[in-house]
Amino acid sequence: MSSQSIPLAVPNIGAKEAEYVARCFRDNWVSTVGPFVDRLEAEVAKISGVPYGVAVAAGTMGLHAALDALGVGRGDLVIIPAYTFIASANAVSQTGARPWLFDIAADSWTLDPDALERALAQDCTQDAEGVLRLKVTGERIAAVMPVYTLGPPADMDRIVPLARRYGLPVVADAAAAIGAKYKGKPIGALAEVSVYSFNGNKTITSGGGGMVVGPGADLLKLIKHTTTTARVGTDYDHDRIGFNYRMTNIEAALGCAQAERLSEFLAAKKRIRQTYNTAFANHPRVTLFPDVSWADSTYWFSGLVLREDSEPCMGDIVQALRDANIIARKFWKPMHLQAPYGEVPKCPMPVTDSLWRRVLTLPCSTSLSESDQARVIAAVMRALT
């Protein structure tokens, strides 16, 4: 326990970040307006290959605002994968709607397009007005929300046409995917809107915060309006229910400096993933995190999947690493096993149910040194014996 602790995923903050934040104090732009907010919106939109970005105080807020702007509300269902962080489901619930939970594809850990196609055809019906509804409850299917689980997008060449066929908008939970590519192109135009998180464990951070991006001027303008309290003009007039979801200029300053280092961070994340993959490629007790042919990933998290006969050892492995002063963790518990979402509509979950207990995330901070990663690998090897 004398060696220095190796964290799971922490921010990589340097001189540029300190300079930009200090400039906010110097110029007295510290609240929810300021030049860095506009600058970050433009920069993230450019990274995403779209004209528009809206800064928000959290990725969850961005998802909620996007769904609200698309008219999702009480009595509706939004399709999401069960294997996601609970923020995806919570954003749906905040509109008054409920999530409809789907399994993931084994090769990507993202929304299974086969399950989506099957459920839309077999479990839904169109009413007299042409509205798509779930047969067993009558609830309107209002949107599809794929989650870009580890950084690469879902199989959007299959998901988006399915959604279009049934008149469903697509809101991408791209929390961990800033800088990803889909078939060589930026990801911002794949869905009506895509939402990033800038939480402290993401590839870039603004301390918190997030960003909504998309190709549509009217939709992004509406999201900007509602996330800034739906205020009209300079007086206290508001034309609809809005939200105070604004990012501060201080947060945006930190985000701008981080965005300037995105290529550096993405290269570090890729190197870390490749090093783990090389080290554990032939280990008999584990398999590797998935990679997909259609995308360039951000490699947000890296780690291992224990084979099914190793599952009872997960707690022992995590504890052994903690004893070595290394932080590793289990990954998400799926939504259909969470107390708030146990009774929502759901499809069969063979992949999710098999997978979720066996995922081990390993240290992957962009500042992780080669020597510290070697220490992690050695400790995991010992724990696996």
N, C-alpha and C positions, 0 to 999 in steps of 0.2 A: 504493500500500500504506500510505499515511499515514493513511487514514480508519479509523475504529474498526471492528472486526470485527462482523459481524451473524451471530449463531449461527442454527442451524436451529430448535431448539426447546428452550428452557431454562425452569426453574422461575421463577415470579413470586412472590418471597418478600418479605413486608413486616413491619410492626410487630406485627401480631396473631400471626403465626407465632412471632416472637421472644418475645413475651410468654408464649404457651402453653408453649413449650419451656422457658423459664426457670422456669415454675411447676413443671415436673417436677423440676428440680434443687432448687428451694426446698423442695418437699414430699417429696423423696427417692423419688418414684415414677419410676424410670428403666428398670425391667426389663419383663418380659412380662405383668405385670398392672398395673392402674391405672385411674383414672377416665376417662382419655381414650380408652382402648381401648373401654370400654363405650359411651362417648358417640359415638365414630366409628361403631361398629357400628349404633347406633340411628339416627344421622343419615343414613348411606348407605342403610340399609333404607328410611327415609322418602322419600329422594330417588327410590328405585327403586320405590316403591309397594307394598312387601311388608313383612311383619312382622319378618323375620329377616335378620341379617347376621352374618358370621363374618370377623373380621379375620385376615389371614395375612401372612407375611413377604414374599411375592411372588405375583404373579398366577399364575405357573406352578405354584406350590405349591397354590394354590386349585383350579386345574384338575385337578391330580393327585388332590387329596383328594376332589373331587367325583366323579371317575370311580371312585376306589376305593370310596367310599361307595355307589355304584350297582352295585358288584359286578363292575366291569370288571377283567379279569386276563389271565393268560397263555392264549394260544390264541384270544383275541378280536380283533376288528377294530373300530375306531372311525372313522366317516366324518368326514373333515375336508376343507376345500378345500385344494388344493395351494398356492394363493396366500395365504400367511399367514406370519407370523413363526414361526421354528422352535420357539418355546416351545410352540405348540399341539401339534405332533407330539411334542415331547419329553415333554410331560405324559402323552400316551398311552403312550409307550414306558416311562415310569417305572412304569406299572402292570403291565408285562409284555406288554401288548397291542401291536398294530401299527396304524398309521393306514392307512385305505383312502382314497386321494386322489382328489378330484373337481375338475372344472373350476368356474370362476366364471361368473356371468351378466355379460354385457358392460355392462348398464345399472346395475349396483350393485357389482361387484367382490366379491360375496358368493356363497356356495354356490348353485350353479345348481339350482333346484328341478326343472327339466325333466330334467336329467341324473340327479338323485336318483331321481325317479319311474321313469325308464327302467331304471336299474341295479337298483333293488330288485325290479322286476318281472321283468327278464330274466336277471340275473346271480346271483340268490339263489334258494334253495329252503328249504322248511321240513322239518325232520326229523320223525321219528315223535313226538317230544315237542312239536312245534310251534315249535322253536327255529329262528330264521332264520340261514342259513349261506350263505357265498359258495360257489358251485358248484365253482369250480376248486381251492379249497384246503380246503374243509370248515370253515373258521374261523367261529365265531359272530359275528354282527354284534351288537355290544353297546350302541352308542350312536351318536347323531349330534351332531357338534359344529360348528354354524355359527359363523363368525367375523364379527364386526361390523367390517369392515375399516377404514373411515375414520371410524367413529362411528355411522352409522345402522344399525339392525338389518337383518338379512337379511329375505327375504320369508317371514316366519314364518307367515302365513296359509296358505301352501302347504307349508312344511317341517314344521311341527308336526303337521298332520293326517296327512301321509305317515308320519311317525315313529310316530304313535299307531296307524295301520293295521297296522303291523308290530310293535308292541309295543316300540318303541325309545325309551328316555329321551333327552331333549335337554339337552345341557350347552352353554350359550352362552359362547363366548369373547368377552366384551364388554369386553376390555382397555381400549379407547379410547372407550367409549360411556357413561360416567357422565353423566347429565343428558339423554340422548337420550330421545325420545318415539317411540312407535309408534302411529300413527293417533290422536295426541293424548294418549296415556296413557303413564305411566312403563313402563320395559321389564322390570322385575324379575320379573314373573309370566309372561313369554312362554315360559320354559323351566322345567324342574325346578330348575335352578340357573343363575345367570349369574355370571360372574367378571370383576371389574375389576382393572386394574393401576394402581398409584400410582407407577410408575417416574418418573424425573425428566423424561422427555419427554412425559408424559401431561398432560391438561388440569389435573388437580390431582395433587399428589404428597405422599407422606409420606416422601420420600427414597428409598424403595423400597416394598415392601408391596403389598397388594391386599385385595380383599374378595369373599367369596362371599355372594350374596343369593339368596333364593327364597321361595316361598309356603308350603313344607311344613315344619311344625314338626319332625317326626320326622327328616327328612333333614338339615335344618340343624343339629339337635341332635347328630346322629351326626357330621357334619363338624366341629363344634366340639369334640367329644370326641376324634376321631382326630387333629386338628391340635394338640391340647394333650397329646400323648403317650398318649392313651387311659387316663388315670389315673382310678382309682375311689377316691373319698374322699380323706382327707388323708394316708393312709399310702401306701407305695410299692407299691400294687397296680394292675395294669394288665390289662384284660380282653381286649385284642386288640392287634394290631400297630398302633402309632400313629406319629405324626410330630411332630417339634418344629418346627412351622410358625408359631410365635406372633409376632405383631407386638409391638414394644416400646411402652411408654407414651409414650416420646419421639417415636417415629415417628407414633403416633396423635395426639399433640398437634399436630404439624405438619399432619397430615391434617385435623384438626378445623378449624383456622384456614383451610386451603385450601377445605374444603367450604363454609364460610360465604361464600366469595367465588365460588362456582361460577357463579352467574348472571352475574357480572361477566366471568368468564373465557369463558363460552360466548358472550356478546355480542361479545367481542373476537375469538374464533375465527371467528364468522360474518362479522364486518366484514372481517377479513383475507381470507377466501375470496371474498367479494363483490368486494373491490377487485381481486384477481387476475383474477377472472372478467371483470370489466368491462374491464380493461386488455388481456386477451389474447383476448377473445371472437371477434374477426374476424381473428386472425393466421393466415396461410396455412400455417404450419409446425407448428402445435400444435392440440390439442383440450383441453378442460377436464376436470377431475376430475368423476366422476359425482355426480348428486344423485338422490334417489328420491322418489317421490310419497307413499309410505306412512309416511315418518318425518321427524321433526325431528332433524337430525344434530347431533353435537358438533363437526363440522368439525375433527377432530383434526389431520390434516395437510392442507396445501394445496399445490398445484403445478400441473404441466402434463403432458400426454402428447404426446410428439413424434409427428408423423405418420410412417408407416412409411418414407417416403423420407428422413426426417431421422435415422433410427436411428443411422447411423455417426457422427453428430455429438455424441452424448450425452457422451462423454468430453471433447470439446473445450468443450462448454457448461459442464460442471461445473468444468473447469480455468479457463475464462475468469472464472467467478464467484469462484473462489478467488483469482484474481489481483486481483480487485476487493475482496478481503477479505469475501466473502459465502459462507457455507457453504450449499451445496445438495448433495443426494445422490440417487443412484439409490435405488429402493425395493426391496422384498424380492425375493430370488431364490427361486423356488418350490421346494416340497419335493421334487418328483420329480427335480429337478436337484441336490439336496444329497446329499453322499456317504452319510450314514446312511440315507437313504430312497429311494435309487435302485432298490431291488429290492422295495419293498412294492407291494401291489396298487394299480392306478391305472386311471382311466377316461381316455378321450381328452381332451386339454387344448387345444383350438383357441384359446380366448379367452386363457387364461393364457400359452400359448406366444407368441402374437402380442403380448401387452401388456407383459410384465414388463420387457423391456429398454428400454422407451420412457417409463417413468414417472420424472419428475423432481420431487422434493419441494423446496419453497422455504421460506425462513424464515417461521415462523408462531408464534413465541412470543407468549403473551398480552400481553407487554409491548412488542411490536413497535410502534414509533411510525409515524405516517403518513409522516414524512420518510424513515425508514429503509426502509419498504416501497416508497416511490417510488424510492429508490435501487436496491432490488432489481429493480424492474420495468425501470428504465432499463438496468441491467446485462444483464438477460435479453434485452431488445430488441436490444442491441448484439451479444450472443452469437449471436442467431438470424439475424443478417444475413449 
